């Protein structure tokens, strides 16, 4: 049996179970099975006394005898109880199913090892459905190790594939597999004192002690992270070699005129630094592929505009793509207003653009008259043809699919320079993986004069005092956002909450005008309501998260987020960024019920303690894991991570990246004999032939 063998042929599986394993956990070969890693381990070397049991122990192991059996209940409530003693005290072992099997197998006054999860019942503990084995020399030896536990589904359990069954099947596979080849070069294994792959796979499932387990985990995590980085670094080198960028060697009249005569405020030092980095990229002859991170309100749009002017000075066109019409319209309004004195033609193209306007825009774009085009997904349609596209700017790029972003490349024979922007701060470890092929610029400084937003977490019973505070703000001429969760537009309950909230707000603030905005409204209706709020015609905006990005109302000083416990940290931070845009002190009030978990309490406390987006992103990564953070699902990685954790393995990731960089510098195409194993495994691991580094 080798690693490619179908699991049907492993003793204890068979066709039916094999089908379940493939459907439920995507395990179809021996290799899949051996890389289905445990999610935790229990120390089986320790035996407890019954009097030591307390609520802090998830699992316990006891030695003793069954003193007597007792049957209770009838029908579905029927259960078998074994009164088990360690010689001093008693604990009940309880079975609700398989009672006949237990009765036939277990005997009174025979020494047993009992293993299970203690459950408090009143003042006493019992152990439901424990593992019970006779005390023999073999069984005592079996307990002297860390026992692995595996995630299972209801369907797996119904087919007798619980954690114990998975553990036994993996043990059988490990004994039966003929050869487990090494996947890393010998020099790497020796230099970094790594356990062999064969040893690591054996000890990840059957570790004798914690020290061996840690060495096995380190080896397998390193391998996973190393191949991820090797793939990214190698493709980046390939892109740099194959695709040359347009040389933007001129800083001309457009850039200089704007900088000297029309800049509305002094650039921050961070903005100046980022512009220098972008200018440096554009003049080298390599294709720029840069990620611009900047917190809400840090001035990314200004950097994008000034980068665009460099493209114009060199005879090229620019397009800026945003994920929503609201955000695209916001960019268009800001940029066209700033460029009005310079007579630079800028247009907006979205799904709502009238046919006559669309035809005019497309014609001017094709003949080169139109220099800057801002829009939504409409920009990637085949009818949109540029005369000479030199710079592509993608805002909130994580909201676009890979294929959508890639379509922009077909607009030119030679790839344009690319600047992708995000106001969702990305933790360093995620940036090194999902965006590992991009150069990263960070605007880590807010414009002068901005006051940090004060954030409070309050429970629903403070509603009256909140209303009084809101009235004071309104009396002072401020405006207010009230946001309700609408996780999915089809959730009737959420929509009802929003509409009830709208009615409640009108009732309690009768002298003020209230707008409402949500995702079920037509774009034109949304625009009308948003415009009313922006112009000050309405003082309160009741909305869902459609206002998360692209709304800029400096006079709005309060953001009330209802049911804040239902939002992730990144989303809360994005929403908070809608206020604090003017000179007045702004506030973000997180409302929740009393019934929240300790984890939720910690998340909301994080929001009240810091306004630093990067600090919040790191906390979000710790709370939720890399797969859940908005826009960073692991589909963005070259391959899935099965054991490494980007929230916890940052140092190992950095080491893996450094080694990958050094190796590719020495052997870019992995042609040396000692690197053939790497090339072969990369080809196996790559899930598709998409060149990820080209389209990030």
Number of C-alpha atoms within 10 A of each C-alpha: 15 15 18 12 15 18 27 18 15 19 12 15 18 12 12 10 17 20 16 19 24 14 13 14 15 13 20 19 19 24 18 18 21 19 16 19 18 17 10 11 18 15 18 21 16 13 15 12 17 21 11 8 17 13 10 7 11 12 16 23 23 19 21 21 23 21 16 13 17 11 13 9 9 8 6 8 8 13 17 22 20 25 18 25 20 19 12 9 10 21 19 20 23 20 18 13 13 11 16 9 9 15 12 8 10 16 17 14 13 12 16 23 20 21 20 18 16 24 17 12 9 6 5 12 19 21 23 16 17 18 15 18 16 18 16 12 8 9 13 14 11 14 18 15 18 23 21 21 18 17 14 15 14 11 14 20 12 9 12 13 22 18 18 15 16 24 19 14 20 21 15 14 22 20 11 14 16 11 11 15 12 12 17 20 14 14 10 12 16 11 8 9 11 19 19 19 19 15 14 22 21 17 20 24 25 20 22 19 16 13 9 17 19 15 19 25 19 18 21 23 20 20 19 19 27 22 23 27 28 24 27 27 25 21 19 20 17 16 17 17 11 11 15 17 22 22 17 22 16 16 16 14 13 19 19 15 13 18 15 8 10 14 14 9 9 11 16 16 14 19 24 14 15 18 18 13 15 23 18 14 20 26 17 15 16 18 24 25 26 22 24 24 22 25 23 23 18 20 18 21 15 17 19 22 23 18 21 24 27 25 29 25 18 17 15 22 25 26 22 24 28 27 19 19 20 20 23 21 21 18 23 21 14 14 19 21 12 17 18 12 11 14 8 17 14 21 21 25 24 19 14 12 14 10 10 8 13 18 14 11 20 18 16 18 22 15 12 18 15 21 24 27 22 25 26 23 17 18 24 19 12 11 11 18 20 23 17 19 27 26 26 24 24 26 26 20 21 20 16 18 13 17 10 14 20 16 14 22 19 13 20 14 9 15 21 27 26 24 24 22 24 19 22 23 23 26 21 17 22 22 17 22 22 24 22 23 26 24 17 19 20 18 20 16 15 19 17 11 10 15 15 16 22 18 23 16 16 17 13 14 12 10 12 10 10 16 14 11 13 20 17 12 17 19 11 9 13 20 24 25 27 21 27 25 20 23 13 10 13 11 10 11 10 17 21 12 15 24 17 12 19 20 13 12 19 16 11 11 15 10 9 16 16 22 21 23 22 22 17 11 11 10 14 10 14 19 16 13 17 22 14 18 24 19 11 17 15 19 22 27 26 22 24 24 20 18 22 18 20 18 19 18 19 17 22 28 26 28 25 23 26 22 16 24 22 17 20 18 27 24 18 22 25 20 23 27 23 25 29 26 23 16 13 17 15 25 20 27 20 25 22 20 13 11 10 11 10 9 11 18 15 13 21 24 15 17 25 17 12 16 18 14 24 20 15 24 20 20 20 22 23 14 18 13 16 21 17 14 21 14 19 19 15 17 12 19 19 24 18 17 16 12 19 20 18 23 19 13 15 18 11 17 25 17 15 21 23 15 16 22 19 12 16 16 13 11 13 16 15 17 11 12 9 13 16 15 17 19 15 12 13 18 12 10 14 15 11 11 7 12 15 20 23 21 18 22
